[in-house]
Amino acid sequence: MKKISIFTVFVVLFVYSGYAARPTVQATTLTFNNINCDAMNLNWTNGDGSARLIIASKTPFTYTPTDGEQFTANPAFGASPVSTNPLLCVVYNANGTNFVKVTGLQPGQVYYFAIFEHDNNNTSTEYLTTVTSGANYNSETTKNITMDFTIENLDSCQMTNSFKFTNNSASSIPGLTYLFDFGDGTSTSSPVVHHFTGSGGYKNINLIPQTSLTGCPNLFKKNVKIFPKKIGYIDKTTYKDSQCLEDNYYEISSLSPLMPFPMGVTYHWWFGDGLESTFPKMKKKYTQSGTFNVMLELNSMSYSKPTACKDTIFFTLTVLPSPVGNISINDTFQCLKHNKFDFNNPDNSLTYFKWYFGDKDSSIQQSVSHVYRDTGSYKVMHVAYANSGCKGRDTIDIVVLPDLNSTFTGLDSFYCSSGLPVNLVPADGTGTFVDYNVNNNTLIPDKTGKQKLTYVVKNQYCADTTVKYFNIYKTPVPALGKDSAICNINSFDLSANTVGDSYLWSTNETTPSITVYNSGLYTVEVTVGKCPGKDSINLFFATAPKVDILGDTILCKGGGLWLNAAYPKSKYNWNTGSTDSMIYAFQPGKYKVTVSNPCGVASDSMFLYYQTEYCDLFMANAFSPGNDLVNNVFLPRGRNITVTLFQIYNRWGELIFETDQNNTGWDGTFKGEYVQEGLYLWKLNYTTPNGPYLKKGNAAGQILLIR
């Protein structure tokens, strides 16, 4: 059997007699309707028993009836307790119907109910004790109303009393409304402000819920106390309620009511200008004109305690405007140059007015302009009368400042749009350039046309401005093109390629275009207005290179020769890695050169072969002494020759080298110093074998020394 819990109050149902077997189908669908604060209806669907038993409790329960157990039922909750468990009660035990109204319930209480089918067989009654929550076991809460409201005392004095009532009740009844009954009126609103009529004393307030449900609270009471009101007043004959701003002063007393001992009064003034006071007497001077709504609150006191009984007095005071209260000036600080102070009093009610400017000058005009001749501080005084009878006098302090200096130098009347910076020099460096972009006093003339430049120097009071105009002319940009090679032709046309007023070429020609015939640098200057522009081009007249080094050649052992590929303004690339126009060949093999210039490329090659023996005499025609270890010594070579005398002479005939030794040559020095490159003379005496004899020989020639 499933366990369930049950409340503490029970009802025992009446059991009807009958004879049948134990039921097999339990009652189901136990539901509730017509729920009140003290009663509710139970409905269910009958099972197959002859009758059914309903047990109730205030708490969840697990009780089930025992076969043969007899119960007495009463629909009033608590009237028929279960004998074995007095916390339970039987509210129904009968057959036929599927409805019962349970009464005697408490508001806002949860009640638990269980229904059991049985065969209604008196002392042999058999019960179906299965319990299924939500089917034959269920719970429901009675309706409830928690009553309460608050009272806010707005004014508890008789005649002006005012109280605010707010309903704070809570209920489980949907849409429940409430009614305030004040004894002299009712209201269904909340919050609601109510004013009680009649005499003072305690007033009862009833809050009544508007419901037809039974057993619910139907009334909630509170009361308020209304104090008798004492009237205070102001004697308006003791003060003038309209005064001029210049000398206004209000001293006003309230006439306190006669209050029986031990009553007293506290005072609270509101002056209408945001200020307050708690003194019995109003002593007040207003600082501005206008109409002021004054309020005095008198609060009754009993034995030094406030009674919440208040009396409020309202009255109006008028402060007439000063005839000088609205005077105006365009600026109180101006520079001497162009200073002009505008004074005005716009009051149309004036009958008299006069300005004293502080420099021994004055004016009787209502609106006037005044110019000061010297710098300094001046106190301006204005006197005026109004048709209201009010008089006024006011002063204004003004200052005439020394002039500022906005001049600047460094700007010419015209510039060319070259973009070159122009340095400007202001007399006062605290100013600002406007109308044309200037950064750190530097102007870049990069815009063409008529331009405006303004320099402004100012402080918080005045300013000085200098304006200058200048022109920026467009600089012509001739375009001769890139440096070029002119190939295989004898002339070339050059054009400035821009429109100008005049042209001047480096050839002294003055036309937009010229024809040139020679290599060289050509320049043109084009002028537009006052602005020149230049461009240059380097032209190279040339033909495609040609090269012809020697054909294949056989040399004696130890010999060498120069290979020459020179061609005007060309570049060279030998297969030996050299980039010179001429190389010295002294090794067998192939020699190839490629010659190039902007007009073309040419190449040639040759093979150099060597005999296995020296020639009788072989003398080189050039050598290159130095540290390259190639052909750096000039000496006689030949087949079986013996040197008897070898000499070197310079171009002036001076002997600079001499030897009589074989295999000894000249290293290009004289007295330990390298000589200049160029041609030198050599002489040689030598012998060669001729059978058993020696054959004498001599030779002479030139040697080219190359560095």
VOGU-3710 file (C-alpha; in Angstrom, 3 decimals, decimal comma):
1> mkkisiftvf> 0,000/0,000/0,000  1,295/3,449/-0,928  2,013/5,642/2,124  0,318/9,043/2,409  -0,012/11,681/5,197  -3,108/13,354/6,651  -4,159/16,442/8,772  -5,020/16,558/12,474  -8,758/17,139/12,247  -11,037/14,255/11,128
11> vvlfvysgya> -14,659/13,516/10,360  -16,363/10,130/10,651  -18,977/9,202/8,052  -22,147/7,334/8,508  -22,068/3,682/7,328  -25,025/2,222/5,550  -25,961/-1,444/5,856  -25,890/-3,882/2,997  -24,457/-7,161/1,925  -21,963/-7,444/-0,878
21> arptvqattl> -18,462/-8,660/-1,672  -15,291/-6,558/-1,336  -15,185/-3,867/-4,097  -12,606/-4,217/-6,841  -12,787/-0,744/-8,397  -11,764/2,212/-6,218  -13,475/5,615/-6,369  -11,450/8,128/-8,450  -11,286/11,736/-9,626  -11,569/13,283/-6,146
31> tfnnincdam> -11,915/17,022/-6,880  -13,102/20,248/-5,176  -15,295/23,226/-6,090  -17,312/26,048/-4,494  -14,374/26,651/-2,152  -15,159/29,134/0,646  -13,187/30,259/3,685  -15,027/27,669/5,913  -16,450/25,100/3,466  -15,894/23,334/0,148
41> nlnwtngdgs> -17,631/20,758/-2,071  -16,047/17,330/-2,725  -16,856/15,501/-5,991  -15,699/12,080/-7,164  -16,413/9,192/-9,515  -17,888/6,140/-7,762  -16,191/2,751/-7,907  -18,022/-0,636/-7,812  -18,657/-0,657/-4,036  -22,065/-0,386/-2,370
51> arliiasktp> -20,912/2,735/-0,478  -17,859/4,835/0,142  -16,050/6,303/3,137  -14,317/9,740/3,104  -11,754/10,542/5,806  -10,318/14,098/6,282  -7,371/15,679/8,125  -5,435/18,947/8,464  -2,181/17,048/7,847  -1,139/14,381/5,360
61> ftytptdgeq> -2,062/10,884/6,640  -1,473/7,173/5,866  -4,525/5,739/7,588  -6,696/3,080/5,833  -9,866/1,506/7,277  -9,868/-2,079/8,617  -12,447/-4,671/7,496  -15,360/-4,751/9,913  -14,561/-1,282/11,305  -17,681/0,914/11,708
71> ftanpafgas> -17,728/4,742/11,192  -20,172/7,559/11,946  -20,011/10,482/9,463  -20,698/14,202/9,827  -19,960/16,767/7,039  -18,956/19,326/9,697  -15,204/18,941/9,958  -14,172/17,571/13,392  -17,652/16,430/14,426  -17,011/12,665/13,831
81> pvstnpllcv> -13,430/11,689/14,736  -12,043/8,249/13,954  -12,025/6,379/17,252  -8,606/4,832/16,662  -7,075/8,147/15,547  -8,754/11,303/16,912  -6,660/13,472/14,531  -8,783/12,131/11,676  -12,472/12,661/11,055  -15,141/11,092/8,838
91> vynangtnfv> -17,061/13,556/6,667  -18,955/11,046/4,508  -20,052/7,373/4,674  -22,979/6,614/2,414  -24,027/5,271/-0,958  -25,775/6,693/-3,932  -24,352/10,226/-4,406  -20,905/11,415/-5,542  -21,023/14,782/-3,781  -20,655/16,172/-0,245
101> kvtglqpgqv> -20,272/19,698/1,171  -17,755/19,796/4,033  -18,255/22,637/6,538  -16,576/23,829/9,724  -13,257/24,540/7,990  -10,771/27,267/8,866  -9,677/30,028/6,399  -6,414/29,515/4,548  -5,973/25,926/5,808  -4,855/22,926/3,696
111> yyfaifehdn> -7,148/19,858/4,115  -6,399/16,282/3,000  -9,108/13,783/1,943  -9,108/10,041/1,112  -12,119/8,059/-0,271  -12,484/4,267/0,055  -15,017/1,957/-1,604  -16,641/-0,705/0,660  -19,483/-3,282/0,482  -21,581/-1,665/3,269
121> nntsteyltt> -21,957/-4,965/5,176  -22,187/-3,617/8,754  -19,786/-5,409/11,091  -18,560/-7,547/8,193  -17,863/-4,618/5,934  -14,957/-5,148/3,548  -12,963/-2,077/2,354  -10,959/-1,485/-0,803  -7,844/0,179/0,740  -5,733/1,019/-2,267
131> vtsganynse> -4,625/4,685/-2,236  -3,674/6,625/-5,364  -2,631/10,251/-4,989  -4,629/12,537/-7,250  -7,295/9,845/-7,795  -8,837/8,845/-4,442  -6,428/10,935/-2,326  -6,201/14,717/-2,748  -5,852/18,047/-0,897  -7,256/21,587/-1,161
141> ttknitmdft> -6,773/24,956/0,605  -9,698/27,051/1,827  -9,878/30,685/0,798  -8,487/33,325/3,138  -8,327/37,088/3,634  -5,583/38,815/5,681  -6,890/42,266/6,563  -4,709/45,336/7,170  -4,313/48,965/6,081  -1,943/51,821/6,945
151> ienldscqmt> -2,733/55,436/7,802  -0,589/58,416/6,825  -1,388/61,614/8,676  -1,316/64,470/6,181  -3,092/67,007/8,380  -4,913/65,988/11,524  -6,472/69,369/12,246  -10,206/69,929/12,271  -11,591/71,458/9,050  -8,375/70,928/7,068
161> nsfkftnnsa> -7,741/67,369/8,222  -6,443/64,974/5,613  -5,455/61,325/5,956  -4,078/58,872/3,424  -5,287/55,246/3,688  -3,514/52,383/1,925  -5,022/48,871/1,792  -2,357/46,239/2,546  -4,723/43,267/2,668  -3,899/39,979/0,962
171> ssipgltylf> -6,313/37,267/-0,242  -6,422/34,014/-2,171  -9,791/35,034/-3,623  -9,274/36,145/-7,241  -10,450/39,681/-8,069  -11,445/40,495/-4,494  -12,257/44,193/-3,906  -12,388/46,154/-0,650  -14,421/49,063/0,665  -13,214/51,780/3,073
181> dfgdgtstss> -16,058/52,980/5,293  -15,073/56,290/6,952  -18,403/56,900/8,739  -19,006/59,995/6,615  -18,283/58,378/3,270  -16,868/55,300/1,530  -14,225/54,508/-1,104  -13,026/51,432/-3,018  -9,755/53,101/-4,055  -6,327/52,468/-2,531
191> pvvhhftgsg> -4,503/54,532/-1,609  -7,210/57,086/-0,889  -7,058/60,492/0,827  -10,059/61,331/3,011  -11,139/64,498/4,788  -13,404/63,966/7,803  -16,330/66,280/8,433  -17,827/67,224/11,723  -16,151/67,809/15,045  -12,785/66,571/16,222
201> gykninlipq> -12,086/63,412/18,204  -11,596/59,786/17,242  -12,924/58,561/13,891  -13,403/54,848/13,146  -12,389/53,455/9,756  -13,683/50,059/8,619  -12,141/48,025/5,806  -14,741/45,610/4,347  -13,957/42,877/1,777  -16,560/42,662/-0,962
211> tsltgcpnlf> -17,172/38,876/-1,121  -20,092/36,432/-0,876  -17,916/33,556/0,332  -18,780/32,144/3,765  -16,519/32,023/6,766  -14,202/34,849/5,600  -13,191/37,907/7,703  -15,692/40,658/6,931  -14,328/43,675/8,798  -11,043/45,308/9,867
221> kknvkifpkk> -10,982/48,464/12,027  -8,609/51,294/12,923  -9,151/54,870/14,105  -7,589/58,327/13,782  -7,651/61,359/16,051  -8,626/64,829/14,794  -7,414/67,818/16,811  -9,430/71,016/17,168  -8,000/73,703/14,863  -6,885/77,148/16,035
231> igyidkttyk> -6,705/79,896/13,403  -3,684/82,192/12,994  -3,614/85,229/10,671  -1,416/88,040/9,323  -2,267/91,732/9,894  -1,500/93,169/6,437  -1,838/96,763/7,698  1,505/96,479/9,494  3,707/96,185/6,362  3,893/97,285/2,741
241> dsqclednyy> 3,496/94,262/0,471  5,059/95,980/-2,571  8,594/97,389/-2,206  11,504/98,393/-4,457  14,391/95,962/-4,807  17,021/98,541/-3,838  15,813/99,015/-0,245  13,184/96,307/0,325  12,788/94,909/3,841  9,850/92,904/5,227
251> eisslsplmp> 9,212/92,489/8,965  5,977/90,532/9,468  4,448/88,902/12,566  1,590/86,415/12,702  -1,168/86,876/15,255  -1,110/83,652/17,217  -4,472/82,109/18,124  -5,662/81,955/21,683  -4,914/78,396/22,673  -5,857/76,880/26,016
261> fpmgvtyhww> -3,065/76,028/28,398  -0,794/74,133/27,897  -0,994/74,550/24,093  1,819/76,376/22,199  2,746/77,129/18,578  5,816/76,481/16,342  6,479/78,553/13,192  7,840/77,576/9,805  8,211/80,226/7,086  8,756/79,563/3,363
271> fgdglestfp> 9,747/82,849/1,696  9,154/81,804/-1,917  12,820/82,194/-2,978  14,012/78,804/-1,742  14,871/80,036/1,778  13,119/79,141/5,037  13,006/80,203/8,691  11,562/78,912/11,981  11,547/82,260/13,843  8,164/83,601/15,014
281> kmkkkytqsg> 8,652/86,812/13,003  9,533/87,133/9,320  12,548/89,422/8,774  13,500/89,299/5,141  15,337/91,264/2,403  14,969/89,868/-1,128  17,954/89,931/-3,465  15,936/89,828/-6,675  12,699/91,247/-7,964  9,528/89,263/-8,551
291> tfnvmlelns> 6,373/88,000/-6,914  6,975/85,670/-3,982  4,372/83,303/-2,516  5,031/83,244/1,218  3,713/80,413/3,379  3,582/80,225/7,170  2,849/76,929/8,901  1,695/77,078/12,534  1,939/73,769/14,385  0,133/73,204/17,701
301> msyskptack> 2,203/71,922/20,579  1,022/70,126/23,700  3,489/69,849/26,571  6,326/70,629/24,123  5,222/67,881/21,767  3,695/68,484/18,302  0,060/67,501/17,982  0,179/67,166/14,156  -2,489/69,883/14,074  -1,316/72,514/11,648
311> dtifftltvl> -2,618/75,812/10,264  -1,233/77,267/7,058  -1,333/80,907/5,968  -0,544/82,022/2,402  0,105/85,547/1,216  1,979/87,282/-1,638  4,828/89,826/-1,560  5,980/91,857/-4,570  9,523/93,141/-5,031  9,591/95,763/-7,774
321> pspvgnisin> 12,525/95,505/-10,171  15,431/97,882/-9,929  15,444/100,454/-12,743  19,095/99,498/-13,306  18,727/95,761/-12,821  18,817/94,859/-16,511  21,593/97,113/-17,795  23,895/95,443/-20,303  27,279/95,977/-21,961  28,676/94,277/-25,057
331> dtfqclkhnk> 32,058/93,511/-23,424  33,842/94,669/-20,285  37,361/94,062/-21,717  38,429/95,507/-25,078  41,671/96,550/-26,744  42,339/100,212/-27,337  42,320/99,817/-31,099  38,724/99,860/-32,340  37,315/99,802/-28,781  33,599/100,549/-28,588
341> fdfnnpdnsl> 31,571/99,882/-25,452  27,789/99,633/-25,942  25,651/100,397/-22,854  21,909/99,786/-22,681  19,058/99,924/-20,157  16,022/98,195/-21,766  13,526/99,178/-19,050  10,627/101,010/-20,762  9,284/102,343/-17,460  12,214/104,706/-16,860
351> tyfkwyfgdk> 11,581/108,385/-16,235  15,241/109,370/-15,767  18,593/107,816/-16,737  22,240/108,906/-16,955  25,592/107,205/-17,653  28,934/108,314/-16,115  31,773/106,665/-18,105  34,613/107,240/-15,631  36,687/109,380/-18,032  34,963/112,723/-17,243
361> dssiqqsvsh> 32,377/112,051/-19,922  28,676/111,191/-19,485  25,448/110,681/-21,446  21,705/111,033/-20,796  20,777/108,562/-23,554  19,104/105,323/-22,571  21,305/103,316/-24,991  24,724/104,759/-25,800  28,137/103,747/-27,242  31,383/105,120/-25,838
371> vyrdtgsykv> 34,978/105,003/-27,136  37,931/105,409/-24,750  41,078/107,216/-25,854  43,499/105,641/-23,386  44,112/102,254/-21,858  43,229/101,645/-18,234  40,438/100,592/-15,842  37,200/102,612/-15,698  34,231/102,463/-13,325  31,004/103,217/-15,194
381> mhvayansgc> 28,018/104,330/-13,065  24,376/104,324/-14,187  21,536/106,127/-12,369  17,853/105,625/-13,281  14,337/106,297/-11,922  11,221/104,243/-12,801  7,593/105,355/-12,927  6,962/102,881/-10,086  8,814/105,315/-7,827  11,873/103,027/-7,526
391> kgrdtidivv> 15,347/104,508/-7,901  18,501/102,626/-8,757  22,214/103,017/-9,172  24,675/100,445/-10,464  28,346/100,377/-11,482  30,246/98,394/-14,097  34,026/97,934/-14,131  35,556/97,958/-17,612  39,150/97,662/-18,825  40,741/99,092/-21,983
401> lpdlnstftg> 43,745/96,898/-22,827  46,875/97,740/-24,850  46,684/96,836/-28,531  47,974/93,506/-29,790  50,431/93,277/-32,739  49,501/90,836/-35,509  52,079/91,926/-38,117  54,448/89,391/-39,667  57,258/89,366/-42,261  58,737/86,876/-44,690
411> ldsfycssgl> 55,858/86,689/-47,178  56,573/87,759/-50,792  53,991/88,877/-53,298  54,353/85,762/-55,427  55,809/82,246/-55,396  56,264/79,402/-57,814  54,606/76,130/-56,942  57,928/74,553/-56,201  57,003/73,310/-52,763  60,011/75,005/-51,189
421> pvnlvpadgt> 59,288/76,122/-47,601  58,776/79,806/-46,767  59,658/80,912/-43,233  57,356/83,550/-41,727  58,311/85,738/-38,750  55,377/87,058/-36,645  55,946/90,035/-34,373  53,926/88,232/-31,692  54,412/84,485/-31,697  51,221/83,717/-29,766
431> gtfvdynvnn> 48,954/84,174/-32,784  47,512/81,772/-35,330  47,746/81,691/-39,140  44,456/81,017/-40,911  43,120/80,911/-44,516  46,285/79,085/-45,710  48,017/76,125/-44,129  51,040/77,225/-42,077  52,831/74,760/-39,807  55,346/76,049/-37,248
441> ntlipdktgk> 55,499/79,383/-39,100  56,433/77,556/-42,329  54,339/77,984/-45,479  54,532/75,538/-48,384  53,491/77,272/-51,657  51,848/74,221/-53,233  48,495/75,737/-54,282  48,189/77,855/-57,394  46,224/81,061/-57,816  45,569/84,108/-55,653
451> qkltyvvknq> 45,930/83,246/-51,961  45,028/84,895/-48,682  46,954/84,594/-45,417  45,612/85,950/-42,129  47,443/86,140/-38,817  45,290/86,533/-35,701  46,614/87,442/-32,267  44,057/87,392/-29,485  43,531/86,917/-25,807  40,322/86,343/-23,892
461> ycadttvkyf> 39,341/89,989/-24,305  40,401/91,282/-27,738  42,167/90,433/-30,982  44,264/91,975/-33,779  44,395/90,709/-37,351  46,763/91,180/-40,292  45,698/90,040/-43,771  48,083/89,642/-46,713  47,535/88,413/-50,268  50,004/86,643/-52,540
471> niyktpvpal> 50,021/84,697/-55,800  51,337/81,216/-56,473  52,146/80,552/-60,121  52,279/77,080/-61,540  55,878/75,994/-62,138  56,321/74,423/-65,611  57,638/70,890/-65,672  59,519/70,159/-68,933  59,946/66,473/-69,694  62,878/65,575/-71,966
481> gkdsaicnin> 62,716/61,929/-71,028  65,293/59,480/-69,740  68,941/59,403/-70,808  69,025/57,586/-74,147  71,339/56,032/-76,738  70,800/57,194/-80,283  71,750/54,328/-82,509  72,743/54,296/-86,166  71,359/57,787/-86,921  73,044/61,170/-87,176
491> sfdlsantvg> 70,427/63,462/-85,520  67,713/63,468/-82,846  64,794/65,821/-82,064  64,305/67,040/-78,459  61,056/68,679/-77,197  60,326/70,424/-73,864  56,861/68,775/-73,853  55,228/71,611/-71,907  53,691/74,968/-72,721  55,721/77,965/-71,621
501> dsylwstnet> 56,187/81,650/-72,224  59,871/81,212/-73,132  62,441/78,449/-73,730  66,220/78,409/-73,343  68,298/75,345/-74,299  71,869/74,666/-73,328  72,585/75,118/-77,048  71,269/78,735/-76,667  68,297/77,898/-78,874  64,909/79,382/-77,781
511> tpsitvynsg> 62,362/77,174/-79,548  60,065/74,569/-77,888  62,065/71,824/-79,644  65,569/71,418/-81,167  67,556/68,920/-83,248  70,885/67,613/-81,888  73,701/65,738/-83,647  76,260/64,923/-80,974  76,476/62,970/-77,788  76,297/65,021/-74,586
521> lytvevtvgk> 74,113/66,561/-71,841  71,269/68,782/-73,081  69,237/71,105/-70,773  66,113/73,177/-71,352  64,650/75,896/-69,081  60,954/76,715/-69,619  59,506/79,876/-68,049  55,808/80,564/-67,333  55,290/84,036/-65,982  57,969/84,393/-63,348
531> cpgkdsinlf> 58,462/80,697/-62,700  61,138/78,633/-64,499  61,347/74,862/-64,744  64,341/72,804/-65,923  65,041/69,316/-67,207  68,115/67,578/-68,651  68,870/64,530/-70,780  72,095/62,757/-71,618  72,231/61,504/-75,239  74,704/58,978/-76,606
541> fatapkvdil> 75,103/58,733/-80,385  76,516/55,335/-81,228  76,536/52,385/-83,612  76,401/48,713/-82,833  79,819/47,535/-81,624  82,270/45,620/-83,843  85,064/43,429/-82,559  87,952/41,604/-84,294  90,643/40,162/-82,091  93,420/38,165/-83,761
551> gdtilckggg> 92,757/34,926/-85,538  94,091/31,678/-84,196  97,818/32,196/-83,425  100,912/29,981/-82,714  103,615/31,431/-80,417  106,995/30,259/-79,367  107,303/28,802/-75,923  107,315/31,600/-73,315  105,726/34,115/-75,653  102,553/36,193/-75,230
561> lwlnaaypks> 100,467/38,784/-77,030  97,926/41,518/-76,387  94,315/40,965/-77,523  92,498/44,294/-78,187  88,631/44,496/-78,404  88,275/48,256/-77,812  85,132/49,971/-79,213  83,888/53,465/-78,195  81,720/53,597/-75,030  81,254/49,864/-74,763
571> kynwntgstd> 81,455/47,222/-72,063  83,589/44,066/-72,259  83,253/40,555/-70,953  86,152/38,109/-71,577  85,904/34,425/-70,851  88,913/34,944/-68,569  86,707/37,095/-66,298  88,326/40,353/-67,307  86,170/43,417/-68,150  89,018/45,439/-69,713
581> smiyafqpgk> 89,048/46,356/-73,364  92,461/44,617/-73,838  94,031/41,565/-72,160  97,468/39,925/-72,339  97,306/36,300/-73,502  100,170/34,063/-72,369  98,433/30,713/-71,834  97,298/28,344/-74,575  93,588/28,001/-75,103  90,498/29,757/-76,390
591> ykvtvsnpcg> 90,021/33,483/-75,789  86,531/34,976/-76,291  85,210/38,512/-75,721  81,663/39,978/-75,814  81,394/43,736/-76,495  78,118/45,587/-75,801  76,725/49,117/-75,834  73,132/50,480/-75,941  73,080/49,942/-79,672  74,009/46,277/-79,803
601> vasdsmflyy> 76,233/43,337/-78,900  79,177/41,743/-80,769  81,599/38,947/-79,914  84,758/37,268/-81,291  87,113/34,480/-80,266  90,508/32,948/-81,135  92,727/30,027/-80,138  96,314/30,556/-78,923  98,762/27,695/-79,484  102,425/27,370/-78,274
611> qteycdlfma> 105,425/25,640/-79,793  107,373/23,269/-77,574  110,611/25,296/-77,930  111,585/28,900/-77,403  112,247/31,061/-80,439  115,858/32,322/-80,916  114,750/35,612/-79,363  111,382/36,727/-78,146  110,743/40,128/-76,591  107,299/41,148/-75,334
621> nafspgndlv> 105,905/44,456/-76,487  104,136/45,242/-73,148  104,116/44,126/-69,524  102,230/45,059/-66,346  104,423/45,021/-63,248  102,701/44,894/-59,891  101,213/42,359/-57,523  98,915/40,496/-59,901  101,677/37,941/-60,629  100,783/38,050/-64,340
631> nnvflprgrn> 103,367/39,394/-66,820  104,931/41,549/-64,142  108,636/41,211/-65,199  110,102/42,193/-68,593  113,054/39,943/-69,589  114,556/38,470/-72,795  113,326/35,019/-73,803  114,694/32,824/-76,583  116,099/29,467/-77,562  119,573/28,819/-76,083
641> itvtlfqiyn> 120,379/32,516/-75,687  122,886/33,861/-73,186  122,429/37,466/-72,097  125,627/39,460/-72,059  124,018/42,905/-71,549  120,310/43,932/-71,072  119,461/47,692/-70,588  116,289/49,797/-70,143  116,100/53,548/-70,942  113,330/56,056/-70,257
651> rwgelifetd> 111,995/58,504/-72,826  114,671/61,003/-71,895  117,485/58,510/-72,591  118,296/57,883/-68,915  119,490/54,339/-68,104  117,181/52,976/-65,449  117,977/49,209/-65,535  120,951/47,047/-66,553  121,930/43,354/-66,129  124,288/40,741/-67,701
661> qnntgwdgtf> 122,532/37,758/-66,142  120,207/35,277/-67,812  116,635/35,064/-66,508  116,921/38,448/-64,844  114,350/41,035/-65,924  113,119/44,532/-65,154  110,332/44,784/-62,560  109,223/48,328/-63,543  111,095/50,166/-60,778  113,933/52,649/-60,688
671> kgeyvqegly> 115,826/53,235/-57,480  113,204/51,278/-55,567  110,195/53,280/-56,871  107,658/52,260/-59,492  108,040/54,285/-62,676  105,144/55,805/-64,597  103,388/53,754/-67,224  104,302/54,431/-70,839  106,889/53,437/-73,482  110,484/52,565/-72,534
681> lwklnyttpn> 113,514/51,623/-74,774  115,456/48,372/-74,358  118,796/47,127/-75,708  120,055/43,514/-75,668  123,431/41,865/-76,370  123,368/38,065/-76,345  125,057/34,905/-77,747  123,649/31,663/-79,126  125,509/28,357/-79,845  126,556/27,818/-83,441
691> gpylkkgnaa> 128,176/24,387/-83,627  131,345/24,577/-81,643  131,227/28,360/-81,711  129,141/31,117/-80,116  127,144/33,427/-82,342  126,803/37,065/-81,119  123,585/38,993/-81,558  122,013/42,273/-80,471  118,519/43,749/-80,590  116,634/46,896/-79,521
701> gqillir> 113,018/47,930/-79,254  110,213/49,463/-77,168  108,261/48,058/-74,250  104,863/49,416/-73,070  104,613/49,476/-69,281  100,987/49,205/-68,115  99,780/49,750/-64,540
//
